[in-house]
């Protein structure tokens, strides 16, 4: 049996790059969860805005149930 954690990371519009970017450091989040015994199993993006951008993405982690 496994336990799961879901971490939602919002994105924001970066005017100079003309693109959306994460509001948090996702690499730091992944490393923190890995140190706690989790592994990243999937990155989920919701349906796109009409502009082709996502408002957020979700990191899904799992580890054996304790």
mmCIF file as Biopython writes it, N, C-alpha, C and O atoms, coordinates in Angstrom:
data_model
#
loop_
_atom_site.group_PDB
_atom_site.id
_atom_site.type_symbol
_atom_site.label_atom_id
_atom_site.label_alt_id
_atom_site.label_comp_id
_atom_site.label_asym_id
_atom_site.label_entity_id
_atom_site.label_seq_id
_atom_site.pdbx_PDB_ins_code
_atom_site.Cartn_x
_atom_site.Cartn_y
_atom_site.Cartn_z
_atom_site.occupancy
_atom_site.B_iso_or_equiv
_atom_site.auth_seq_id
_atom_site.auth_asym_id
_atom_site.pdbx_PDB_model_num
ATOM 1   N N  . UNK A ? 1  ? 0.842  -1.178 0.000   1.0 0.0 1  A 1 
ATOM 2   C CA . UNK A ? 1  ? 0.000  0.000  0.000   1.0 0.0 1  A 1 
ATOM 3   C C  . UNK A ? 1  ? 0.891  1.245  0.000   1.0 0.0 1  A 1 
ATOM 4   O O  . UNK A ? 1  ? 1.970  1.256  0.591   1.0 0.0 1  A 1 
ATOM 5   N N  . UNK A ? 2  ? 0.410  2.294  -0.679  1.0 0.0 2  A 1 
ATOM 6   C CA . UNK A ? 2  ? 1.152  3.544  -0.795  1.0 0.0 2  A 1 
ATOM 7   C C  . UNK A ? 2  ? 0.331  4.703  -0.256  1.0 0.0 2  A 1 
ATOM 8   O O  . UNK A ? 2  ? -0.896 4.637  -0.177  1.0 0.0 2  A 1 
ATOM 9   N N  . UNK A ? 3  ? 1.027  5.752  0.109   1.0 0.0 3  A 1 
ATOM 10  C CA . UNK A ? 3  ? 0.356  6.998  0.449   1.0 0.0 3  A 1 
ATOM 11  C C  . UNK A ? 3  ? 0.822  8.059  -0.548  1.0 0.0 3  A 1 
ATOM 12  O O  . UNK A ? 3  ? 1.946  8.016  -1.047  1.0 0.0 3  A 1 
ATOM 13  N N  . UNK A ? 4  ? -0.062 9.002  -0.821  1.0 0.0 4  A 1 
ATOM 14  C CA . UNK A ? 4  ? 0.205  9.996  -1.856  1.0 0.0 4  A 1 
ATOM 15  C C  . UNK A ? 4  ? 0.101  11.405 -1.301  1.0 0.0 4  A 1 
ATOM 16  O O  . UNK A ? 4  ? -0.659 11.675 -0.371  1.0 0.0 4  A 1 
ATOM 17  N N  . UNK A ? 5  ? 0.876  12.290 -1.890  1.0 0.0 5  A 1 
ATOM 18  C CA . UNK A ? 5  ? 0.811  13.714 -1.594  1.0 0.0 5  A 1 
ATOM 19  C C  . UNK A ? 5  ? 0.651  14.451 -2.921  1.0 0.0 5  A 1 
ATOM 20  O O  . UNK A ? 5  ? 1.283  14.104 -3.918  1.0 0.0 5  A 1 
ATOM 21  N N  . UNK A ? 6  ? -0.192 15.458 -2.917  1.0 0.0 6  A 1 
ATOM 22  C CA . UNK A ? 6  ? -0.453 16.260 -4.103  1.0 0.0 6  A 1 
ATOM 23  C C  . UNK A ? 6  ? -0.081 17.708 -3.787  1.0 0.0 6  A 1 
ATOM 24  O O  . UNK A ? 6  ? -0.592 18.298 -2.835  1.0 0.0 6  A 1 
ATOM 25  N N  . UNK A ? 7  ? 0.808  18.268 -4.591  1.0 0.0 7  A 1 
ATOM 26  C CA . UNK A ? 7  ? 1.272  19.638 -4.368  1.0 0.0 7  A 1 
ATOM 27  C C  . UNK A ? 7  ? 0.932  20.469 -5.597  1.0 0.0 7  A 1 
ATOM 28  O O  . UNK A ? 7  ? 1.431  20.206 -6.691  1.0 0.0 7  A 1 
ATOM 29  N N  . UNK A ? 8  ? 0.083  21.469 -5.414  1.0 0.0 8  A 1 
ATOM 30  C CA . UNK A ? 8  ? -0.323 22.335 -6.517  1.0 0.0 8  A 1 
ATOM 31  C C  . UNK A ? 8  ? 0.580  23.571 -6.543  1.0 0.0 8  A 1 
ATOM 32  O O  . UNK A ? 8  ? 0.770  24.239 -5.526  1.0 0.0 8  A 1 
ATOM 33  N N  . UNK A ? 9  ? 1.124  23.855 -7.706  1.0 0.0 9  A 1 
ATOM 34  C CA . UNK A ? 9  ? 1.984  25.019 -7.886  1.0 0.0 9  A 1 
ATOM 35  C C  . UNK A ? 9  ? 1.324  25.934 -8.914  1.0 0.0 9  A 1 
ATOM 36  O O  . UNK A ? 9  ? 1.134  25.564 -10.073 1.0 0.0 9  A 1 
ATOM 37  N N  . UNK A ? 10 ? 0.983  27.122 -8.465  1.0 0.0 10 A 1 
ATOM 38  C CA . UNK A ? 10 ? 0.358  28.095 -9.364  1.0 0.0 10 A 1 
ATOM 39  C C  . UNK A ? 10 ? 1.407  28.689 -10.295 1.0 0.0 10 A 1 
ATOM 40  O O  . UNK A ? 10 ? 2.604  28.668 -10.006 1.0 0.0 10 A 1 
ATOM 41  N N  . UNK A ? 11 ? 0.932  29.214 -11.412 1.0 0.0 11 A 1 
ATOM 42  C CA . UNK A ? 11 ? 1.821  29.900 -12.338 1.0 0.0 11 A 1 
ATOM 43  C C  . UNK A ? 11 ? 1.409  31.368 -12.424 1.0 0.0 11 A 1 
ATOM 44  O O  . UNK A ? 11 ? 0.270  31.725 -12.123 1.0 0.0 11 A 1 
ATOM 45  N N  . UNK A ? 12 ? 2.341  32.198 -12.835 1.0 0.0 12 A 1 
ATOM 46  C CA . UNK A ? 12 ? 2.048  33.622 -13.003 1.0 0.0 12 A 1 
ATOM 47  C C  . UNK A ? 12 ? 2.590  34.068 -14.357 1.0 0.0 12 A 1 
ATOM 48  O O  . UNK A ? 12 ? 3.511  33.464 -14.907 1.0 0.0 12 A 1 
ATOM 49  N N  . UNK A ? 13 ? 2.008  35.118 -14.869 1.0 0.0 13 A 1 
ATOM 50  C CA . UNK A ? 13 ? 2.426  35.667 -16.159 1.0 0.0 13 A 1 
ATOM 51  C C  . UNK A ? 13 ? 3.704  36.469 -15.976 1.0 0.0 13 A 1 
ATOM 52  O O  . UNK A ? 13 ? 3.771  37.349 -15.118 1.0 0.0 13 A 1 
ATOM 53  N N  . UNK A ? 14 ? 4.710  36.173 -16.772 1.0 0.0 14 A 1 
ATOM 54  C CA . UNK A ? 14 ? 5.973  36.917 -16.758 1.0 0.0 14 A 1 
ATOM 55  C C  . UNK A ? 14 ? 5.970  37.801 -17.994 1.0 0.0 14 A 1 
ATOM 56  O O  . UNK A ? 14 ? 6.125  37.319 -19.116 1.0 0.0 14 A 1 
ATOM 57  N N  . UNK A ? 15 ? 5.792  39.096 -17.778 1.0 0.0 15 A 1 
ATOM 58  C CA . UNK A ? 15 ? 5.590  40.033 -18.881 1.0 0.0 15 A 1 
ATOM 59  C C  . UNK A ? 15 ? 6.783  40.091 -19.827 1.0 0.0 15 A 1 
ATOM 60  O O  . UNK A ? 15 ? 6.592  40.176 -21.040 1.0 0.0 15 A 1 
ATOM 61  N N  . UNK A ? 16 ? 8.012  40.048 -19.306 1.0 0.0 16 A 1 
ATOM 62  C CA . UNK A ? 16 ? 9.180  40.169 -20.176 1.0 0.0 16 A 1 
ATOM 63  C C  . UNK A ? 16 ? 9.408  38.917 -21.026 1.0 0.0 16 A 1 
ATOM 64  O O  . UNK A ? 16 ? 9.840  39.011 -22.174 1.0 0.0 16 A 1 
ATOM 65  N N  . UNK A ? 17 ? 9.118  37.752 -20.459 1.0 0.0 17 A 1 
ATOM 66  C CA . UNK A ? 17 ? 9.318  36.496 -21.190 1.0 0.0 17 A 1 
ATOM 67  C C  . UNK A ? 17 ? 8.095  36.110 -22.021 1.0 0.0 17 A 1 
ATOM 68  O O  . UNK A ? 17 ? 8.152  35.186 -22.832 1.0 0.0 17 A 1 
ATOM 69  N N  . UNK A ? 18 ? 6.984  36.831 -21.812 1.0 0.0 18 A 1 
ATOM 70  C CA . UNK A ? 18 ? 5.727  36.534 -22.501 1.0 0.0 18 A 1 
ATOM 71  C C  . UNK A ? 18 ? 5.308  35.082 -22.300 1.0 0.0 18 A 1 
ATOM 72  O O  . UNK A ? 18 ? 4.914  34.399 -23.246 1.0 0.0 18 A 1 
ATOM 73  N N  . UNK A ? 19 ? 5.398  34.624 -21.054 1.0 0.0 19 A 1 
ATOM 74  C CA . UNK A ? 19 ? 5.004  33.254 -20.736 1.0 0.0 19 A 1 
ATOM 75  C C  . UNK A ? 19 ? 4.640  33.159 -19.263 1.0 0.0 19 A 1 
ATOM 76  O O  . UNK A ? 19 ? 4.927  34.064 -18.479 1.0 0.0 19 A 1 
ATOM 77  N N  . UNK A ? 20 ? 4.007  32.057 -18.898 1.0 0.0 20 A 1 
ATOM 78  C CA . UNK A ? 20 ? 3.693  31.808 -17.488 1.0 0.0 20 A 1 
ATOM 79  C C  . UNK A ? 20 ? 4.836  31.009 -16.885 1.0 0.0 20 A 1 
ATOM 80  O O  . UNK A ? 20 ? 5.461  30.190 -17.557 1.0 0.0 20 A 1 
ATOM 81  N N  . UNK A ? 21 ? 5.101  31.258 -15.609 1.0 0.0 21 A 1 
ATOM 82  C CA . UNK A ? 21 ? 6.155  30.512 -14.925 1.0 0.0 21 A 1 
ATOM 83  C C  . UNK A ? 21 ? 5.686  30.163 -13.516 1.0 0.0 21 A 1 
ATOM 84  O O  . UNK A ? 21 ? 4.793  30.822 -12.984 1.0 0.0 21 A 1 
ATOM 85  N N  . UNK A ? 22 ? 6.279  29.130 -12.903 1.0 0.0 22 A 1 
ATOM 86  C CA . UNK A ? 22 ? 5.859  28.699 -11.564 1.0 0.0 22 A 1 
ATOM 87  C C  . UNK A ? 22 ? 6.092  29.793 -10.527 1.0 0.0 22 A 1 
ATOM 88  O O  . UNK A ? 22 ? 7.043  30.568 -10.629 1.0 0.0 22 A 1 
ATOM 89  N N  . UNK A ? 23 ? 5.205  29.845 -9.523  1.0 0.0 23 A 1 
ATOM 90  C CA . UNK A ? 23 ? 5.366  30.817 -8.440  1.0 0.0 23 A 1 
ATOM 91  C C  . UNK A ? 23 ? 6.259  30.274 -7.333  1.0 0.0 23 A 1 
ATOM 92  O O  . UNK A ? 23 ? 6.656  31.021 -6.438  1.0 0.0 23 A 1 
ATOM 93  N N  . UNK A ? 24 ? 6.581  28.980 -7.383  1.0 0.0 24 A 1 
ATOM 94  C CA . UNK A ? 24 ? 7.439  28.344 -6.377  1.0 0.0 24 A 1 
ATOM 95  C C  . UNK A ? 24 ? 8.551  27.571 -7.075  1.0 0.0 24 A 1 
ATOM 96  O O  . UNK A ? 24 ? 8.447  27.238 -8.256  1.0 0.0 24 A 1 
ATOM 97  N N  . UNK A ? 25 ? 9.611  27.291 -6.331  1.0 0.0 25 A 1 
ATOM 98  C CA . UNK A ? 25 ? 10.739 26.526 -6.862  1.0 0.0 25 A 1 
ATOM 99  C C  . UNK A ? 25 ? 10.390 25.043 -6.808  1.0 0.0 25 A 1 
ATOM 100 O O  . UNK A ? 25 ? 10.544 24.400 -5.770  1.0 0.0 25 A 1 
ATOM 101 N N  . UNK A ? 26 ? 9.921  24.504 -7.927  1.0 0.0 26 A 1 
ATOM 102 C CA . UNK A ? 26 ? 9.473  23.108 -7.956  1.0 0.0 26 A 1 
ATOM 103 C C  . UNK A ? 26 ? 10.618 22.127 -7.718  1.0 0.0 26 A 1 
ATOM 104 O O  . UNK A ? 26 ? 10.389 21.045 -7.178  1.0 0.0 26 A 1 
ATOM 105 N N  . UNK A ? 27 ? 11.842 22.476 -8.107  1.0 0.0 27 A 1 
ATOM 106 C CA . UNK A ? 27 ? 12.981 21.584 -7.866  1.0 0.0 27 A 1 
ATOM 107 C C  . UNK A ? 27 ? 13.233 21.430 -6.367  1.0 0.0 27 A 1 
ATOM 108 O O  . UNK A ? 27 ? 13.551 20.337 -5.898  1.0 0.0 27 A 1 
ATOM 109 N N  . UNK A ? 28 ? 13.096 22.502 -5.630  1.0 0.0 28 A 1 
ATOM 110 C CA . UNK A ? 28 ? 13.268 22.450 -4.174  1.0 0.0 28 A 1 
ATOM 111 C C  . UNK A ? 28 ? 12.168 21.586 -3.540  1.0 0.0 28 A 1 
ATOM 112 O O  . UNK A ? 28 ? 12.431 20.801 -2.629  1.0 0.0 28 A 1 
ATOM 113 N N  . UNK A ? 29 ? 10.948 21.741 -4.028  1.0 0.0 29 A 1 
ATOM 114 C CA . UNK A ? 29 ? 9.828  20.941 -3.505  1.0 0.0 29 A 1 
ATOM 115 C C  . UNK A ? 29 ? 10.079 19.459 -3.750  1.0 0.0 29 A 1 
ATOM 116 O O  . UNK A ? 29 ? 9.893  18.641 -2.849  1.0 0.0 29 A 1 
ATOM 117 N N  . UNK A ? 30 ? 10.500 19.109 -4.961  1.0 0.0 30 A 1 
ATOM 118 C CA . UNK A ? 30 ? 10.769 17.705 -5.295  1.0 0.0 30 A 1 
ATOM 119 C C  . UNK A ? 30 ? 11.870 17.145 -4.405  1.0 0.0 30 A 1 
ATOM 120 O O  . UNK A ? 30 ? 11.738 16.035 -3.890  1.0 0.0 30 A 1 
ATOM 121 N N  . UNK A ? 31 ? 12.942 17.883 -4.219  1.0 0.0 31 A 1 
ATOM 122 C CA . UNK A ? 31 ? 14.046 17.422 -3.361  1.0 0.0 31 A 1 
ATOM 123 C C  . UNK A ? 31 ? 13.614 17.269 -1.911  1.0 0.0 31 A 1 
ATOM 124 O O  . UNK A ? 31 ? 14.035 16.327 -1.239  1.0 0.0 31 A 1 
ATOM 125 N N  . UNK A ? 32 ? 12.789 18.172 -1.424  1.0 0.0 32 A 1 
ATOM 126 C CA . UNK A ? 32 ? 12.299 18.084 -0.040  1.0 0.0 32 A 1 
ATOM 127 C C  . UNK A ? 32 ? 11.458 16.824 0.156   1.0 0.0 32 A 1 
ATOM 128 O O  . UNK A ? 32 ? 11.625 16.107 1.143   1.0 0.0 32 A 1 
ATOM 129 N N  . UNK A ? 33 ? 10.562 16.561 -0.779  1.0 0.0 33 A 1 
ATOM 130 C CA . UNK A ? 33 ? 9.737  15.354 -0.673  1.0 0.0 33 A 1 
ATOM 131 C C  . UNK A ? 33 ? 10.596 14.089 -0.793  1.0 0.0 33 A 1 
ATOM 132 O O  . UNK A ? 33 ? 10.343 13.101 -0.104  1.0 0.0 33 A 1 
ATOM 133 N N  . UNK A ? 34 ? 11.597 14.118 -1.654  1.0 0.0 34 A 1 
ATOM 134 C CA . UNK A ? 34 ? 12.491 12.962 -1.803  1.0 0.0 34 A 1 
ATOM 135 C C  . UNK A ? 34 ? 13.227 12.672 -0.498  1.0 0.0 34 A 1 
ATOM 136 O O  . UNK A ? 34 ? 13.414 11.510 -0.136  1.0 0.0 34 A 1 
ATOM 137 N N  . UNK A ? 35 ? 13.639 13.705 0.197   1.0 0.0 35 A 1 
ATOM 138 C CA . UNK A ? 35 ? 14.321 13.522 1.489   1.0 0.0 35 A 1 
ATOM 139 C C  . UNK A ? 35 ? 13.397 12.904 2.530   1.0 0.0 35 A 1 
ATOM 140 O O  . UNK A ? 35 ? 13.860 12.305 3.500   1.0 0.0 35 A 1 
ATOM 141 N N  . UNK A ? 36 ? 12.090 13.050 2.329   1.0 0.0 36 A 1 
ATOM 142 C CA . UNK A ? 36 ? 11.108 12.481 3.251   1.0 0.0 36 A 1 
ATOM 143 C C  . UNK A ? 36 ? 10.562 11.139 2.773   1.0 0.0 36 A 1 
ATOM 144 O O  . UNK A ? 36 ? 9.541  10.664 3.270   1.0 0.0 36 A 1 
ATOM 145 N N  . UNK A ? 37 ? 11.246 10.534 1.808   1.0 0.0 37 A 1 
ATOM 146 C CA . UNK A ? 37 ? 10.891 9.185  1.379   1.0 0.0 37 A 1 
ATOM 147 C C  . UNK A ? 37 ? 9.900  9.094  0.231   1.0 0.0 37 A 1 
ATOM 148 O O  . UNK A ? 37 ? 9.481  7.996  -0.135  1.0 0.0 37 A 1 
ATOM 149 N N  . UNK A ? 38 ? 9.525  10.214 -0.336  1.0 0.0 38 A 1 
ATOM 150 C CA . UNK A ? 38 ? 8.588  10.210 -1.460  1.0 0.0 38 A 1 
ATOM 151 C C  . UNK A ? 38 ? 9.348  10.166 -2.782  1.0 0.0 38 A 1 
ATOM 152 O O  . UNK A ? 38 ? 10.517 10.541 -2.862  1.0 0.0 38 A 1 
ATOM 153 N N  . UNK A ? 39 ? 8.664  9.705  -3.795  1.0 0.0 39 A 1 
ATOM 154 C CA . UNK A ? 39 ? 9.203  9.806  -5.145  1.0 0.0 39 A 1 
ATOM 155 C C  . UNK A ? 39 ? 8.155  10.482 -6.012  1.0 0.0 39 A 1 
ATOM 156 O O  . UNK A ? 39 ? 6.953  10.290 -5.830  1.0 0.0 39 A 1 
ATOM 157 N N  . UNK A ? 40 ? 8.631  11.270 -6.950  1.0 0.0 40 A 1 
ATOM 158 C CA . UNK A ? 40 ? 7.742  11.956 -7.876  1.0 0.0 40 A 1 
ATOM 159 C C  . UNK A ? 40 ? 7.223  10.941 -8.880  1.0 0.0 40 A 1 
ATOM 160 O O  . UNK A ? 40 ? 8.011  10.263 -9.539  1.0 0.0 40 A 1 
ATOM 161 N N  . UNK A ? 41 ? 5.900  10.829 -9.005  1.0 0.0 41 A 1 
ATOM 162 C CA . UNK A ? 41 ? 5.344  9.862  -9.949  1.0 0.0 41 A 1 
ATOM 163 C C  . UNK A ? 41 ? 4.704  10.523 -11.167 1.0 0.0 41 A 1 
ATOM 164 O O  . UNK A ? 41 ? 4.598  9.907  -12.228 1.0 0.0 41 A 1 
ATOM 165 N N  . UNK A ? 42 ? 4.274  11.789 -11.015 1.0 0.0 42 A 1 
ATOM 166 C CA . UNK A ? 42 ? 3.662  12.437 -12.168 1.0 0.0 42 A 1 
ATOM 167 C C  . UNK A ? 42 ? 3.545  13.939 -11.942 1.0 0.0 42 A 1 
ATOM 168 O O  . UNK A ? 42 ? 3.403  14.417 -10.817 1.0 0.0 42 A 1 
ATOM 169 N N  . UNK A ? 43 ? 3.609  14.658 -13.052 1.0 0.0 43 A 1 
ATOM 170 C CA . UNK A ? 43 ? 3.295  16.081 -13.062 1.0 0.0 43 A 1 
ATOM 171 C C  . UNK A ? 43 ? 2.023  16.220 -13.891 1.0 0.0 43 A 1 
ATOM 172 O O  . UNK A ? 43 ? 1.985  15.839 -15.061 1.0 0.0 43 A 1 
ATOM 173 N N  . UNK A ? 44 ? 0.993  16.765 -13.275 1.0 0.0 44 A 1 
ATOM 174 C CA . UNK A ? 44 ? -0.313 16.868 -13.915 1.0 0.0 44 A 1 
ATOM 175 C C  . UNK A ? 44 ? -0.599 18.332 -14.233 1.0 0.0 44 A 1 
ATOM 176 O O  . UNK A ? 44 ? -0.465 19.197 -13.367 1.0 0.0 44 A 1 
ATOM 177 N N  . UNK A ? 45 ? -0.987 18.605 -15.453 1.0 0.0 45 A 1 
ATOM 178 C CA . UNK A ? 45 ? -1.391 19.952 -15.852 1.0 0.0 45 A 1 
ATOM 179 C C  . UNK A ? 45 ? -2.884 19.931 -16.159 1.0 0.0 45 A 1 
ATOM 180 O O  . UNK A ? 45 ? -3.375 18.992 -16.785 1.0 0.0 45 A 1 
ATOM 181 N N  . UNK A ? 46 ? -3.606 20.956 -15.726 1.0 0.0 46 A 1 
ATOM 182 C CA . UNK A ? 46 ? -5.039 21.014 -15.990 1.0 0.0 46 A 1 
ATOM 183 C C  . UNK A ? 46 ? -5.294 21.374 -17.454 1.0 0.0 46 A 1 
ATOM 184 O O  . UNK A ? 46 ? -4.353 21.624 -18.207 1.0 0.0 46 A 1 
ATOM 185 N N  . UNK A ? 47 ? -6.551 21.399 -17.850 1.0 0.0 47 A 1 
ATOM 186 C CA . UNK A ? 47 ? -6.852 21.861 -19.210 1.0 0.0 47 A 1 
ATOM 187 C C  . UNK A ? 47 ? -6.288 23.269 -19.429 1.0 0.0 47 A 1 
ATOM 188 O O  . UNK A ? 47 ? -6.246 24.084 -18.508 1.0 0.0 47 A 1 
ATOM 189 N N  . UNK A ? 48 ? -5.865 23.531 -20.640 1.0 0.0 48 A 1 
ATOM 190 C CA . UNK A ? 48 ? -5.246 24.813 -20.968 1.0 0.0 48 A 1 
ATOM 191 C C  . UNK A ? 48 ? -6.263 25.944 -21.046 1.0 0.0 48 A 1 
ATOM 192 O O  . UNK A ? 48 ? -7.431 25.736 -21.375 1.0 0.0 48 A 1 
ATOM 193 N N  . UNK A ? 49 ? -5.781 27.162 -20.730 1.0 0.0 49 A 1 
ATOM 194 C CA . UNK A ? 49 ? -6.565 28.357 -21.027 1.0 0.0 49 A 1 
ATOM 195 C C  . UNK A ? 49 ? -6.698 28.464 -22.534 1.0 0.0 49 A 1 
ATOM 196 O O  . UNK A ? 49 ? -5.999 27.758 -23.262 1.0 0.0 49 A 1 
ATOM 197 N N  . UNK A ? 50 ? -7.552 29.306 -23.008 1.0 0.0 50 A 1 
ATOM 198 C CA . UNK A ? 50 ? -7.694 29.502 -24.458 1.0 0.0 50 A 1 
ATOM 199 C C  . UNK A ? 50 ? -6.403 30.037 -25.075 1.0 0.0 50 A 1 
ATOM 200 O O  . UNK A ? 50 ? -6.196 29.922 -26.283 1.0 0.0 50 A 1 
ATOM 201 N N  . UNK A ? 51 ? -5.535 30.623 -24.246 1.0 0.0 51 A 1 
ATOM 202 C CA . UNK A ? 51 ? -4.251 31.134 -24.727 1.0 0.0 51 A 1 
ATOM 203 C C  . UNK A ? 51 ? -3.192 30.042 -24.809 1.0 0.0 51 A 1 
ATOM 204 O O  . UNK A ? 51 ? -2.094 30.283 -25.312 1.0 0.0 51 A 1 
ATOM 205 N N  . UNK A ? 52 ? -3.508 28.840 -24.319 1.0 0.0 52 A 1 
ATOM 206 C CA . UNK A ? 52 ? -2.543 27.746 -24.343 1.0 0.0 52 A 1 
ATOM 207 C C  . UNK A ? 52 ? -1.691 27.664 -23.095 1.0 0.0 52 A 1 
ATOM 208 O O  . UNK A ? 52 ? -0.737 26.888 -23.049 1.0 0.0 52 A 1 
ATOM 209 N N  . UNK A ? 53 ? -2.017 28.453 -22.079 1.0 0.0 53 A 1 
ATOM 210 C CA . UNK A ? 53 ? -1.252 28.465 -20.832 1.0 0.0 53 A 1 
ATOM 211 C C  . UNK A ? 53 ? -2.010 27.730 -19.729 1.0 0.0 53 A 1 
ATOM 212 O O  . UNK A ? 53 ? -3.238 27.651 -19.749 1.0 0.0 53 A 1 
ATOM 213 N N  . UNK A ? 54 ? -1.265 27.198 -18.773 1.0 0.0 54 A 1 
ATOM 214 C CA . UNK A ? 54 ? -1.896 26.526 -17.631 1.0 0.0 54 A 1 
ATOM 215 C C  . UNK A ? 54 ? -1.836 27.445 -16.405 1.0 0.0 54 A 1 
ATOM 216 O O  . UNK A ? 54 ? -0.827 28.116 -16.190 1.0 0.0 54 A 1 
ATOM 217 N N  . UNK A ? 55 ? -2.908 27.483 -15.597 1.0 0.0 55 A 1 
ATOM 218 C CA . UNK A ? 55 ? -2.920 28.328 -14.404 1.0 0.0 55 A 1 
ATOM 219 C C  . UNK A ? 55 ? -2.132 27.709 -13.244 1.0 0.0 55 A 1 
ATOM 220 O O  . UNK A ? 55 ? -1.725 28.407 -12.316 1.0 0.0 55 A 1 
ATOM 221 N N  . UNK A ? 56 ? -1.923 26.392 -13.310 1.0 0.0 56 A 1 
ATOM 222 C CA . UNK A ? 56 ? -1.176 25.684 -12.267 1.0 0.0 56 A 1 
ATOM 223 C C  . UNK A ? 56 ? -0.763 24.326 -12.809 1.0 0.0 56 A 1 
ATOM 224 O O  . UNK A ? 56 ? -1.224 23.897 -13.866 1.0 0.0 56 A 1 
ATOM 225 N N  . UNK A ? 57 ? 0.106  23.663 -12.074 1.0 0.0 57 A 1 
ATOM 226 C CA . UNK A ? 57 ? 0.357  22.245 -12.321 1.0 0.0 57 A 1 
ATOM 227 C C  . UNK A ? 57 ? 0.479  21.559 -10.977 1.0 0.0 57 A 1 
ATOM 228 O O  . UNK A ? 57 ? 0.725  22.208 -9.961  1.0 0.0 57 A 1 
ATOM 229 N N  . UNK A ? 58 ? 0.310  20.270 -10.972 1.0 0.0 58 A 1 
ATOM 230 C CA . UNK A ? 58 ? 0.287  19.517 -9.723  1.0 0.0 58 A 1 
ATOM 231 C C  . UNK A ? 58 ? 1.355  18.435 -9.752  1.0 0.0 58 A 1 
ATOM 232 O O  . UNK A ? 58 ? 1.467  17.677 -10.716 1.0 0.0 58 A 1 
ATOM 233 N N  . UNK A ? 59 ? 2.141  18.374 -8.674  1.0 0.0 59 A 1 
ATOM 234 C CA . UNK A ? 59 ? 3.144  17.329 -8.509  1.0 0.0 59 A 1 
ATOM 235 C C  . UNK A ? 59 ? 2.515  16.223 -7.677  1.0 0.0 59 A 1 
ATOM 236 O O  . UNK A ? 59 ? 1.899  16.496 -6.647  1.0 0.0 59 A 1 
ATOM 237 N N  . UNK A ? 60 ? 2.665  14.976 -8.113  1.0 0.0 60 A 1 
ATOM 238 C CA . UNK A ? 60 ? 2.096  13.846 -7.384  1.0 0.0 60 A 1 
ATOM 239 C C  . UNK A ? 60 ? 3.252  12.974 -6.903  1.0 0.0 60 A 1 
ATOM 240 O O  . UNK A ? 60 ? 4.075  12.508 -7.691  1.0 0.0 60 A 1 
ATOM 241 N N  . UNK A ? 61 ? 3.291  12.766 -5.587  1.0 0.0 61 A 1 
ATOM 242 C CA . UNK A ? 61 ? 4.347  11.987 -4.943  1.0 0.0 61 A 1 
ATOM 243 C C  . UNK A ? 61 ? 3.751  10.753 -4.293  1.0 0.0 61 A 1 
ATOM 244 O O  . UNK A ? 61 ? 2.591  10.751 -3.881  1.0 0.0 61 A 1 
ATOM 245 N N  . UNK A ? 62 ? 4.565  9.693  -4.204  1.0 0.0 62 A 1 
ATOM 246 C CA . UNK A ? 62 ? 4.127  8.503  -3.479  1.0 0.0 62 A 1 
ATOM 247 C C  . UNK A ? 62 ? 5.274  7.954  -2.636  1.0 0.0 62 A 1 
ATOM 248 O O  . UNK A ? 62 ? 6.450  8.197  -2.905  1.0 0.0 62 A 1 
ATOM 249 N N  . UNK A ? 63 ? 4.888  7.212  -1.615  1.0 0.0 63 A 1 
ATOM 250 C CA . UNK A ? 63 ? 5.848  6.457  -0.804  1.0 0.0 63 A 1 
ATOM 251 C C  . UNK A ? 63 ? 5.087  5.304  -0.162  1.0 0.0 63 A 1 
ATOM 252 O O  . UNK A ? 63 ? 3.864  5.358  -0.030  1.0 0.0 63 A 1 
ATOM 253 N N  . UNK A ? 64 ? 5.803  4.271  0.234   1.0 0.0 64 A 1 
ATOM 254 C CA . UNK A ? 64 ? 5.130  3.174  0.919   1.0 0.0 64 A 1 
ATOM 255 C C  . UNK A ? 64 ? 4.432  3.694  2.187   1.0 0.0 64 A 1 
ATOM 256 O O  . UNK A ? 64 ? 4.980  4.522  2.916   1.0 0.0 64 A 1 
ATOM 257 N N  . UNK A ? 65 ? 3.236  3.202  2.428   1.0 0.0 65 A 1 
ATOM 258 C CA . UNK A ? 65 ? 2.472  3.623  3.613   1.0 0.0 65 A 1 
ATOM 259 C C  . UNK A ? 65 ? 3.242  3.245  4.872   1.0 0.0 65 A 1 
ATOM 260 O O  . UNK A ? 65 ? 3.864  2.185  4.948   1.0 0.0 65 A 1 
ATOM 261 N N  . UNK A ? 66 ? 3.187  4.114  5.832   1.0 0.0 66 A 1 
ATOM 262 C CA . UNK A ? 66 ? 3.940  3.874  7.077   1.0 0.0 66 A 1 
ATOM 263 C C  . UNK A ? 66 ? 3.028  3.530  8.223   1.0 0.0 66 A 1 
ATOM 264 O O  . UNK A ? 66 ? 3.497  3.299  9.338   1.0 0.0 66 A 1 
#
